[in-house]
Amino acid sequence: MKRFFLSALVAAVGFAGTATAQNEADVWILHGINGTDLGAAEEFLVDIQLNDAPLLAAVPFRARTDAYELAPGTYNVKISAADLNNPYSQPPVIDVDVTFAADGNYTVMAHLAEDGAVTASVFEHNLGAAAFGQSRVGVHHTAAAPAVDAFVNGVLTLGSSFSVPGVSNGLQAEADIFFGFWNIALNAAGTQTTVFQSPTRFLGFNKYFGLYFVGTLANGTFEPLLYTYPIQG
């Protein structure tokens, strides 16, 4: 897995110098806000700062970084609308402190809250070894929508279908699956009303599949974003 080793940034923001490769946290940053929902261009470029030091400029919607290896501790993340002529100059739309534990695996994600406001969530992923022939799927509710019941359905696969009721904005649900063909349906929580049905697609083994639902139904921007993470061990 490609990683950014932030030697210059270490000095700039004062990362702890005692951590080793064995106890650092792996941290991804994901931009999950469609600018259309804010009256802006869909790509909605943003600038990202970590502990007030420049980190990434002009990051577009749907972009996820490679993993950063960070010493355990608490960090401040600021995300602002990008200014191509003067990066990092705009006031932050997200200003949040996040804490990472040793050996943890996290995604820090900018997305919409249930009421459509801009927010951020930190998701910790279980990237521990999966059983032979299996992978892990994580379903993340990061859309401007009420709670949903998630149904993960196997098609021509050894695995059984499963459901997770009442997944609300900012929460995730994880489960191990056998490789094969799968789809996901979302119902409004506690009802039989399906608000989303994904196409069936093949999911291989020994990977973590992170599925993030973003956008709004009202604006026609609701969509799933799918990313893979490495299973360890």
Order of alpha helices (4+ residues) and beta strands (2+ residues): beta-alpha-beta-beta-beta-beta-beta-beta-beta-beta-beta-beta-beta-beta-beta-beta-beta-beta-beta
